[in-house]
Amino acid sequence: MSTLLDRFRQVLLEIFPDPLSYADAEATCAQFAPCDGVEIGSLSIVADRTAESFIKTVLGNLVAQPPAQDVWIGLNDITQEGMFTWSNGDPLVYKNFAVGQPDNGQASGVQSQNCVMYSPALNGWDDVQCQLTLPFFCMMPYETPQTAPQMPPTGPGGPGGTNPNFV
């Protein structure tokens, strides 16, 4: 596992190389939450070309056996066929499906392709069966580390040494 901070989107991306089904990958990501507990982790959202380029670069640099492997992204049409949404509920705005995709398995005769992977070989997204096991990216909001308040130094006359009446 490797953790990367995408400062542009203020999120942490955690790469999980061990393949899981889409549902298991999503459940794994949901276990991660920032300290405030308001938001939970999710499979990675590819909101724009910059985000996709970031994922592509990470795959090219960190996956041990080139070519880089296909990975789950957090896009699916499980609720309604053809209506793709991100696993955190965000609507699909930016899209980069590979040529001929999504096809819900029509080209191969396989039905119920409701989950989406990023495929470096296709240079885009492909809808596939959710039961496939693939590596995946989790993302969660980045929290800026908080620093403890600085206490004034102690000295003669109390904190900071400025009050001669302080005992």
C-alpha positions in Angstrom: 0.0 0.0 0.0 1.1 3.5 -0.7 -0.5 6.8 0.4 -0.3 9.8 -1.8 -1.6 13.3 -1.3 -3.2 14.9 -4.2 -2.8 18.5 -3.1 -4.8 19.8 -6.0 -8.0 18.1 -4.9 -7.1 18.0 -1.2 -7.6 14.3 -0.9 -5.5 11.3 0.1 -5.3 8.4 -2.3 -4.5 5.0 -0.9 -3.5 2.4 -3.4 -4.6 -1.2 -2.6 -2.8 -3.6 -4.9 -4.6 -6.8 -3.6 -7.6 -7.4 -5.9 -11.1 -7.2 -4.5 -14.6 -7.2 -6.0 -16.1 -3.7 -6.5 -18.4 -4.1 -3.4 -15.5 -5.3 -1.2 -13.2 -2.5 -2.5 -16.0 0.0 -1.7 -16.5 -1.4 1.8 -12.7 -1.3 2.4 -12.6 2.4 1.4 -15.6 3.2 3.6 -13.6 2.1 6.7 -11.3 5.2 6.3 -12.5 8.5 7.7 -10.9 11.7 8.9 -10.9 12.5 12.5 -14.0 14.7 12.3 -15.9 11.6 11.1 -18.1 13.8 8.8 -17.1 12.2 5.6 -16.0 8.6 4.9 -13.6 7.2 2.3 -14.8 6.1 -1.1 -13.4 4.5 -4.2 -11.5 7.2 -6.2 -13.5 9.8 -8.0 -12.0 10.9 -11.4 -13.5 14.4 -11.5 -11.4 15.8 -14.4 -8.5 15.1 -16.7 -6.0 16.3 -14.1 -7.3 13.7 -11.6 -7.2 10.9 -14.2 -3.6 11.9 -15.2 -2.6 11.7 -11.6 -4.0 8.2 -11.3 -2.4 7.2 -14.6 1.0 8.5 -13.4 0.7 6.7 -10.1 -0.1 3.4 -11.8 2.8 3.8 -14.1 5.2 4.6 -11.3 4.0 2.3 -8.5 2.7 -0.8 -10.0 5.5 -3.3 -9.9 4.8 -5.2 -13.2 4.3 -3.0 -16.3 2.0 -2.5 -18.0 0.0 -1.0 -15.2 -3.0 -3.0 -14.1 -6.6 -2.2 -14.5 -8.1 -0.7 -11.3 -11.5 0.1 -9.9 -12.6 3.6 -9.8 -15.7 4.7 -7.9 -18.1 4.9 -10.9 -21.1 2.6 -11.4 -24.6 2.3 -12.8 -25.8 -0.2 -10.2 -28.9 1.7 -9.3 -30.1 2.5 -12.8 -28.6 1.1 -16.0 -26.9 3.7 -18.0 -27.1 6.4 -15.2 -23.5 6.5 -13.9 -22.8 8.1 -10.6 -19.8 8.1 -8.3 -19.8 5.8 -5.2 -20.0 8.9 -3.0 -23.2 10.0 -4.8 -21.7 12.7 -7.0 -23.0 12.9 -10.5 -20.9 12.0 -13.5 -19.6 15.2 -15.2 -16.1 14.4 -16.6 -16.0 11.1 -18.5 -13.4 9.2 -20.4 -14.9 5.9 -21.5 -12.7 3.9 -23.9 -14.0 3.6 -27.5 -17.2 1.5 -27.6 -17.7 1.8 -23.8 -19.8 1.6 -21.8 -21.5 -1.3 -23.5 -23.0 -3.3 -20.6 -21.3 -6.4 -22.0 -23.1 -6.3 -25.4 -19.9 -6.7 -27.4 -18.8 -9.8 -25.4 -22.3 -11.2 -24.7 -21.7 -10.7 -20.9 -24.6 -8.9 -19.2 -24.8 -6.7 -16.1 -21.6 -4.8 -16.4 -22.4 -2.1 -13.8 -19.0 -1.2 -12.3 -16.2 0.8 -13.9 -12.5 0.3 -14.1 -9.7 2.4 -15.4 -7.7 0.5 -18.0 -4.2 1.8 -18.9 -4.3 -0.6 -21.9 -7.5 1.0 -23.2 -6.4 4.5 -22.0 -9.9 5.0 -20.6 -12.7 3.5 -18.6 -14.6 0.3 -19.2 -17.8 -1.0 -17.6 -17.2 -4.6 -16.3 -18.8 -7.1 -14.1 -18.7 -6.0 -10.4 -17.6 -9.5 -9.3 -14.2 -9.1 -11.0 -11.4 -8.7 -8.6 -9.1 -5.7 -9.2 -6.7 -3.5 -7.3 -8.2 -0.1 -6.4 -7.7 3.4 -5.1 -9.5 4.7 -2.0 -9.7 8.4 -1.4 -10.7 10.5 1.6 -10.6 14.1 2.4 -7.3 15.5 3.5 -7.2 17.1 6.9 -4.5 19.7 7.5 -2.6 18.7 10.6 -3.4 20.8 13.6 -0.6 22.1 15.8 -0.9 22.5 19.5 -1.1 26.1 20.8 2.2 27.4 22.0 2.4 28.1 25.7 4.5 31.1 26.7 7.7 30.3 28.4 7.8 30.3 32.2 10.2 32.6 34.0 10.5 34.9 37.0 7.2 36.5 37.7 5.1 33.8 36.1 4.4 32.8 32.5 6.6 34.8 30.2 8.3 36.6 33.1 6.3 39.8 32.5 4.1 40.0 35.6 6.1 40.7 38.8 2.9 40.3 40.8 2.3 36.8 39.6 3.2 34.2 42.3 
